[in-house]
Amino acid sequence: MKSSEARLPVRALAGLGATQIIGYGTLYYCLSILVPDIARDLAVSEQEVYGMFSVALLVGAFAAPMSGRLADRWGAGRVMATGSCGAALTLVLAALSTGPATFALALTMMQVVSAGVLYSTAFTAIVQAGDGGRRRPSCISR
């Protein structure tokens, strides 16, 4: 590594890694454990909950390009901070859901905001922090 290259503090990388573990655990992997209880509380089948999750993942996939554009324009750190607030809000909305429709909506919103807090945006944050803002993405006009 050249002396002129920026180095990220280990604490920053460890913090980012921790947020990824927490983010995936709360926004994605938790469903594998919670589906039986969610299905019971909503009076639907487990298959219906997994169907809601599948549709939410599909809708969330469409949010990923916008998340990338926002990370390029405003910085991945800002997108991740905003997305984390959105993720917390959607988790509260999911917890307060009173029926299948409100839960499906909260779950869909959760997957949309997850595009701004999970891997792709985190990797963008690492690159942006490491280059000190010197490189601009080719997709943004100068």
C-alpha positions as CSV (number, residue, x, y, z in Angstrom):
1,M,0.0,0.0,0.0
2,K,1.4,3.4,-0.9
3,S,1.7,5.9,1.8
4,S,-0.6,8.3,0.0
5,E,-3.5,5.7,0.0
6,A,-6.1,6.3,2.6
7,R,-6.6,3.6,5.3
8,L,-9.9,2.9,7.0
9,P,-9.7,2.7,10.8
10,V,-10.2,-0.9,12.0
11,R,-13.0,0.4,14.3
12,A,-14.9,1.8,11.3
13,L,-14.7,-1.5,9.5
14,A,-15.7,-3.5,12.6
15,G,-18.6,-1.2,13.1
16,L,-19.7,-1.6,9.6
17,G,-19.4,-5.3,9.9
18,A,-21.5,-5.3,13.0
19,T,-24.2,-3.2,11.4
20,Q,-24.3,-5.7,8.5
21,I,-24.8,-8.6,10.9
22,I,-27.5,-6.8,12.8
23,G,-29.2,-5.6,9.6
24,Y,-29.3,-9.0,8.0
25,G,-30.5,-10.5,11.2
26,T,-33.4,-8.1,11.7
27,L,-34.4,-7.4,8.1
28,Y,-33.9,-10.8,6.4
29,Y,-32.9,-13.9,8.5
30,C,-35.3,-13.3,11.3
31,L,-38.2,-14.5,9.2
32,S,-37.0,-18.0,9.2
33,I,-37.5,-18.2,13.0
34,L,-40.5,-15.9,13.3
35,V,-42.8,-17.2,10.5
36,P,-44.7,-19.7,12.7
37,D,-45.6,-17.1,15.3
38,I,-46.3,-14.4,12.6
39,A,-48.6,-16.8,10.8
40,R,-50.4,-17.7,14.0
41,D,-50.8,-14.0,15.1
42,L,-52.1,-13.0,11.6
43,A,-54.3,-16.1,11.2
44,V,-52.7,-17.0,7.9
45,S,-50.6,-20.0,6.8
46,E,-46.9,-20.0,7.0
47,Q,-46.8,-20.3,3.2
48,E,-48.7,-17.0,2.9
49,V,-46.1,-15.3,5.2
50,Y,-43.3,-16.7,3.0
51,G,-45.3,-15.5,-0.1
52,M,-45.5,-12.0,1.4
53,F,-41.8,-12.1,2.1
54,S,-41.1,-13.2,-1.5
55,V,-43.1,-10.4,-3.0
56,A,-41.4,-7.9,-0.6
57,L,-38.0,-9.1,-1.7
58,L,-39.0,-8.7,-5.4
59,V,-40.2,-5.1,-4.7
60,G,-37.1,-4.4,-2.7
61,A,-34.9,-5.5,-5.6
62,F,-36.4,-2.7,-7.7
63,A,-35.2,-0.2,-5.1
64,A,-31.5,-1.3,-5.3
65,P,-30.7,0.8,-8.4
66,M,-32.1,4.0,-6.8
67,S,-30.1,3.2,-3.6
68,G,-27.0,3.0,-5.7
69,R,-27.7,6.3,-7.4
70,L,-28.3,8.0,-4.0
71,A,-25.1,6.5,-2.6
72,D,-23.2,7.9,-5.6
73,R,-24.9,11.3,-5.3
74,W,-25.0,11.9,-1.5
75,G,-22.6,9.3,-0.2
76,A,-23.2,5.8,1.0
77,G,-22.8,6.8,4.7
78,R,-25.8,9.2,4.5
79,V,-27.9,6.6,2.6
80,M,-27.0,4.0,5.2
81,A,-27.9,6.4,8.1
82,T,-31.2,7.3,6.6
83,G,-31.9,3.7,5.6
84,S,-31.2,2.6,9.2
85,C,-33.8,5.0,10.5
86,G,-36.2,3.7,7.9
87,A,-35.4,0.1,8.8
88,A,-36.1,0.8,12.5
89,L,-39.4,2.4,11.5
90,T,-40.5,-0.5,9.3
91,L,-39.6,-3.0,12.1
92,V,-41.9,-1.0,14.4
93,L,-44.6,-1.0,11.8
94,A,-44.3,-4.7,11.3
95,A,-44.6,-5.3,15.0
96,L,-47.7,-3.1,15.2
97,S,-49.4,-4.7,12.2
98,T,-52.9,-5.8,13.0
99,G,-53.6,-8.0,9.9
100,P,-52.0,-9.6,6.8
101,A,-52.3,-6.5,4.7
102,T,-50.6,-4.1,7.1
103,F,-47.9,-6.7,7.8
104,A,-47.3,-7.3,4.1
105,L,-47.0,-3.5,3.6
106,A,-44.5,-3.1,6.5
107,L,-42.5,-6.1,5.2
108,T,-42.4,-4.6,1.7
109,M,-41.2,-1.3,3.1
110,M,-38.7,-3.1,5.1
111,Q,-37.2,-4.7,2.0
112,V,-37.2,-1.4,0.1
113,V,-35.2,0.3,2.8
114,S,-32.9,-2.7,3.2
115,A,-31.4,-1.8,-0.2
116,G,-29.9,1.2,1.5
117,V,-28.3,-0.5,4.5
118,L,-27.1,-3.9,3.4
119,Y,-24.1,-5.3,1.4
120,S,-24.0,-3.2,-1.7
121,T,-24.3,0.1,0.0
122,A,-21.8,-1.0,2.7
123,F,-19.3,-1.9,0.1
124,T,-19.9,1.5,-1.6
125,A,-19.3,3.2,1.8
126,I,-15.9,1.4,2.2
127,V,-14.8,2.4,-1.3
128,Q,-15.9,6.0,-0.8
129,A,-14.3,6.3,2.6
130,G,-11.1,4.7,1.3
131,D,-10.7,7.0,-1.7
132,G,-11.4,10.2,0.2
133,G,-13.9,11.2,-2.4
134,R,-11.3,11.5,-5.2
135,R,-13.0,9.2,-7.6
136,R,-16.4,10.0,-9.0
137,P,-18.6,7.3,-10.4
138,S,-18.8,7.3,-14.2
139,C,-22.6,7.3,-14.1
140,I,-22.7,10.8,-12.7
141,S,-22.2,13.6,-15.1
142,R,-19.6,16.2,-14.1
